[in-house]
Amino acid sequence: MRDRIYARAAAAAFALVATGATLGLSLRPTPAATAQTVGPDSTPHVSGLGTTTPTDVSMRNVDFHVADGVVLRIRRLVGTMHGDSGIVHFDDPKSYVLDAKAAEVGMKGDALTALLNDYVFAYPGAPLSHLHVEVVPEGLRQTGTLHKGVQIPFDMTSSVSLTQDGRIQLTAKRVKIFGVDGLVLMRALGLSLERMMDLSGAHGITVKGNDLFLDPLAILPPPAIHGKLSSVRIESGQLMQTLGDPRDTTLPPQTLDPAAKNYMLYRHGTLHFTKLYMPDAELLVVDADQSSPFDFDNPNYVRQLIAGHSRTLPSLGLEVWMPDAYTLKGDVASRKQQR
């Protein structure tokens, strides 16, 4: 009887050791295990995951939402992305920078309106409020309220040009103040926009005389975009901006899916999105509807990711198809941008 009991105890002990070995566990606590306890939902640091290699990015026909109502209509873009600790964290737009080597980007009046109201002049004591921007053949028409002791309604149409240092110059051509000719009134009173507007608290915008100067990349919400503006023009109801050499209109060939015409392609470096890390990245994000530009809501991209589908490429990269953001029910930010 006693022998049978000992035999069963020995068998149980052997089974416990075998189970621990099978699961890769040790019956003895290792120094690493005692030093750090990883919770079930935490992501442990993976040694060597970060890299100094930048991530190459190219985009074609993408309406890229950087914030609610602020949409960059990217016809083409080529550049590199650099993230904190060598990782591009898509879930945190503040954690990475996009260096645009060459790009052609448009902005419509509603996007410019949201950008000026919600970001450029969204600070206490801002001289302008209730702005509305319309892209017209002559340039930009801006209406709103100027705060100068009293509230002054104004209507101003400005021409658009490029300065030598790569800023957008808005030169007032027609101004109405209280319904009268504002330029004539200001000359009679010895005034100018510079004397009437205090922009010392603003970021990315200055005023001199009757001209406003915009740094088009500095005023954008994250992710930060670096690049050299080489031309600006009014085209098809948009303020079109070219970065890089204006003669360079090429886009690197995309061979992962030749049928894709509206896409974002990321290669090299390390990407992190939701619970996934992708070292030596190869990620192709494709518009599920190729008949119109890809409406991509960057701050809320997870909604589109969940609604889409993906496949593993022969190179072990990933191709992801996403629906346009404005097609998702309840997406307020995208409904504003429906065509």
URZISUL-V491335 format. One record per residue. RES is the residue in three letters. PHI is phi in whole degrees, -180 to 180 (none if undefined). Layout:
RES|PHI + RES|PHI
//
This chain:
MET|none + ARG|-63 + ASP|-64 + ARG|-66 + ILE|-63 + TYR|-62 + ALA|-64 + ARG|-66 + ALA|-64 + ALA|-65 + ALA|-63 + ALA|-64 + ALA|-62 + PHE|-63 + ALA|-63 + LEU|-64 + VAL|-64 + ALA|-63 + THR|-64 + GLY|-62 + ALA|-67 + THR|-62 + LEU|-84 + GLY|76 + LEU|-100 + SER|-122 + LEU|-73 + ARG|-107 + PRO|-68 + THR|-86 + PRO|-57 + ALA|-66 + ALA|-69 + THR|-77 + ALA|-81 + GLN|-144 + THR|-112 + VAL|-98 + GLY|-72 + PRO|-66 + ASP|-110 + SER|-92 + THR|-110 + PRO|-68 + HIS|-70 + VAL|-102 + SER|-60 + GLY|81 + LEU|-72 + GLY|-69 + THR|-148 + THR|-84 + THR|-71 + PRO|-72 + THR|-98 + ASP|-75 + VAL|-134 + SER|-139 + MET|-133 + ARG|-142 + ASN|53 + VAL|-124 + ASP|-90 + PHE|-95 + HIS|-78 + VAL|-97 + ALA|-166 + ASP|-58 + GLY|85 + VAL|-102 + VAL|-122 + LEU|-97 + ARG|-91 + ILE|-87 + ARG|-77 + ARG|-158 + LEU|-156 + VAL|-133 + GLY|-173 + THR|-134 + MET|-120 + HIS|-127 + GLY|-116 + ASP|-59 + SER|55 + GLY|81 + ILE|-120 + VAL|-89 + HIS|-92 + PHE|-63 + ASP|-76 + ASP|-132 + PRO|-59 + LYS|-78 + SER|-90 + TYR|-141 + VAL|-125 + LEU|-107 + ASP|-95 + ALA|-89 + LYS|-77 + ALA|-151 + ALA|-162 + GLU|-134 + VAL|-132 + GLY|-116 + MET|-136 + LYS|-88 + GLY|-61 + ASP|-67 + ALA|-68 + LEU|-66 + THR|-61 + ALA|-64 + LEU|-64 + LEU|-70 + ASN|-72 + ASP|-93 + TYR|-133 + VAL|-67 + PHE|-112 + ALA|-94 + TYR|-144 + PRO|-59 + GLY|83 + ALA|-60 + PRO|-76 + LEU|-125 + SER|-152 + HIS|52 + LEU|-78 + HIS|-138 + VAL|-116 + GLU|-127 + VAL|-87 + VAL|-120 + PRO|-56 + GLU|-78 + GLY|149 + LEU|-119 + ARG|-104 + GLN|-123 + THR|-121 + GLY|167 + THR|-123 + LEU|-99 + HIS|-101 + LYS|-143 + GLY|81 + VAL|-122 + GLN|-87 + ILE|-116 + PRO|-71 + PHE|-139 + ASP|-140 + MET|-130 + THR|-112 + SER|-123 + SER|-77 + VAL|-120 + SER|-149 + LEU|-115 + THR|-84 + GLN|-65 + ASP|-92 + GLY|84 + ARG|-106 + ILE|-92 + GLN|-102 + LEU|-108 + THR|-104 + ALA|-65 + LYS|-107 + ARG|-137 + VAL|-137 + LYS|-117 + ILE|-126 + PHE|54 + GLY|82 + VAL|-113 + ASP|-66 + GLY|-70 + LEU|-65 + VAL|-65 + LEU|-64 + MET|-67 + ARG|-63 + ALA|-65 + LEU|-95 + GLY|69 + LEU|-111 + SER|-149 + LEU|-60 + GLU|-61 + ARG|-78 + MET|-92 + MET|-120 + ASP|-96 + LEU|-105 + SER|-65 + GLY|-93 + ALA|-88 + HIS|-120 + GLY|85 + ILE|-145 + THR|-134 + VAL|-136 + LYS|-145 + GLY|62 + ASN|-108 + ASP|-113 + LEU|-105 + PHE|-123 + LEU|-110 + ASP|-94 + PRO|-66 + LEU|-89 + ALA|-69 + ILE|-87 + LEU|-80 + PRO|-66 + PRO|-61 + PRO|-76 + ALA|-65 + ILE|-120 + HIS|-110 + GLY|170 + LYS|-112 + LEU|-73 + SER|-111 + SER|-161 + VAL|-145 + ARG|-160 + ILE|-100 + GLU|-152 + SER|53 + GLY|72 + GLN|-133 + LEU|-88 + MET|-92 + GLN|-128 + THR|-112 + LEU|-109 + GLY|84 + ASP|-67 + PRO|-63 + ARG|-81 + ASP|-90 + THR|-110 + THR|-84 + LEU|-135 + PRO|-54 + PRO|-62 + GLN|-111 + THR|-106 + LEU|-66 + ASP|-148 + PRO|-59 + ALA|-76 + ALA|-80 + LYS|-109 + ASN|-116 + TYR|-161 + MET|-129 + LEU|-121 + TYR|-120 + ARG|-139 + HIS|76 + GLY|66 + THR|-124 + LEU|-107 + HIS|-134 + PHE|-146 + THR|48 + LYS|-101 + LEU|-108 + TYR|-114 + MET|-130 + PRO|-75 + ASP|46 + ALA|-64 + GLU|-150 + LEU|-132 + LEU|-114 + VAL|-104 + VAL|-118 + ASP|-71 + ALA|-68 + ASP|-118 + GLN|-81 + SER|-81 + SER|-147 + PRO|-54 + PHE|-75 + ASP|-87 + PHE|-116 + ASP|-96 + ASN|-58 + PRO|-66 + ASN|-125 + TYR|-64 + VAL|-60 + ARG|-59 + GLN|-72 + LEU|-63 + ILE|-65 + ALA|-79 + GLY|-100 + HIS|-149 + SER|-147 + ARG|-144 + THR|-86 + LEU|-80 + PRO|-56 + SER|-81 + LEU|73 + GLY|-78 + LEU|-133 + GLU|-112 + VAL|-121 + TRP|-99 + MET|-126 + PRO|-75 + ASP|-61 + ALA|-59 + TYR|-71 + THR|-86 + LEU|-83 + LYS|-61 + GLY|83 + ASP|-85 + VAL|-64 + ALA|-61 + SER|-82 + ARG|-60 + LYS|-66 + GLN|-105 + GLN|-61 + ARG|-86
//
